[in-house]
């Protein structure tokens, strides 16, 4: 009896920590694609660049999820959080001052399959954005027609907003 | 011999008597005492007193249409009524006053007994001696209206593809209790028996004095369309009205104005049912939900009735970017407008370049997978013509680099270019503004070249990436090119191209715009 109790506890612990049956029986071979969401962007203090992404989704059934990466001068500078297409997503960044080309790269999760990069012909165009003290460059990207067209507008806000 | 002559004479007298008018046999004041009258014969009688009613019994042998006319006599205000064998009153005619003729037209009859009753409405009538003549006529039923068909319930079935002749007569339905609702409607039903989509064409001929209105109802009593294009003495025409079979549709024909008819001129109602093959509009297509699919290269339609808006749906199944081009022909006496709408029915582009009787052209609009709508309207909203139609032609051109991608009429929808690229586009429709954007990655002189286009004196304006105007250049006169060269720093630049005068446009010739590193 004395031995039985710790044995039972050990068994229980082992059962909890062991991988699930399905994991155990997963076939060997190349790793299956992972439907990972982009990690939440870290909060930036005193941003000088704000990206706002939104999309017109006429049919609720088409309201999937997406995110947008930002490349500044060819290097990835950040990405928006994953969110419903119909929801407005904002990314705040602190970029070095200067005039640099900014390219946005839009990704979406189809109903079946993995994260997919929107076709090049449908991606927003690259454009220069001037980062300067005392103001925030606000780049707004709005998709419509099921991401078939987009509008990119640049505006400037006073710093500290 | 004398005996034979006598009998021959009698035979002649009897035969002559049979050919002449039938004289009423008083008393004939009720159906039991009705005077026999052969359909097609004339009866002669008198109105013995103000309350006298003369009943005539007609034994009809075959389907037909019965008419009766009584000549007016002094003092008497005639009324003619027709009853069936069960003494149900079918029609009552009282169109004139004292001394006037009365006429019953187009009473549909089947084999059996019918009664015609002639009576007086004037309580002071006192003309017992003067004879009236009641002339009847029986015509074959084929191709004729068969009254009473004054309600949807009694609508006369007509074969689509045939003609029915009738009269706007009587002008009042006196068997309706409500004096406010005594207008006479002529109801016909068209039975679309085969399943599928069909186009119904209905033409109503003109009748002097009458302004007709034609309406189409479904069997639930919902009015689907009302046609009232013509005025008094003019006909009506309903073209390409889309119907789905199997189903029954009701046609209601009436005079627009109360108490107006014409017993002398008949109307002809012509119906036609054609299988729908996508070559013509499918009315009603007056709203997005009812848009006619535009699947072939072209389609024909008409602006009728006045204020008609014809919606056409273009469904694009491929993901590839394409340019939609549309050509709309002119229509005599009309100034047409073509509008492109998105899947929700929002305006994308309004094309109204030309004037009356001239064609409209949508030179090219960027489309991708989804539904789009082309809407054809008449500018004034007050004109209609169901006989002269328009042709709407569409073309989908695969988009490729070097072609303008509309909409590019704002900084938000600006079209991207690379230094060294050129693009071909149109200054159309009227008021068109085209924005292009390019990036300069290395400081240096950049040239902007715009070729000339007939009828347009373009203006070219260069902006920096904050949309601050840097420089502009204009053509000296329509057709001239524009060039601009400037040293530019690294950055994004926008160019706005537009005619100097917003009214200038050219739907035929493209401009060519190039950005060159000098």
HADDOCK unambig.tbl for C-alpha pairs under 7 A between the chains (distance, minus, plus):
assign (segid A and resid 99 and name CA) (segid B and resid 491 and name CA) 6.92 0.50 0.50
assign (segid A and resid 125 and name CA) (segid B and resid 416 and name CA) 6.54 0.50 0.50
assign (segid A and resid 127 and name CA) (segid B and resid 439 and name CA) 6.51 0.50 0.50
assign (segid A and resid 127 and name CA) (segid B and resid 492 and name CA) 5.73 0.50 0.50
assign (segid A and resid 128 and name CA) (segid B and resid 491 and name CA) 5.30 0.50 0.50
assign (segid A and resid 128 and name CA) (segid B and resid 492 and name CA) 5.22 0.50 0.50
assign (segid A and resid 148 and name CA) (segid B and resid 368 and name CA) 6.32 0.50 0.50
assign (segid A and resid 151 and name CA) (segid B and resid 412 and name CA) 4.85 0.50 0.50
assign (segid A and resid 151 and name CA) (segid B and resid 413 and name CA) 5.19 0.50 0.50
assign (segid A and resid 152 and name CA) (segid B and resid 412 and name CA) 5.31 0.50 0.50
assign (segid A and resid 153 and name CA) (segid B and resid 412 and name CA) 5.30 0.50 0.50
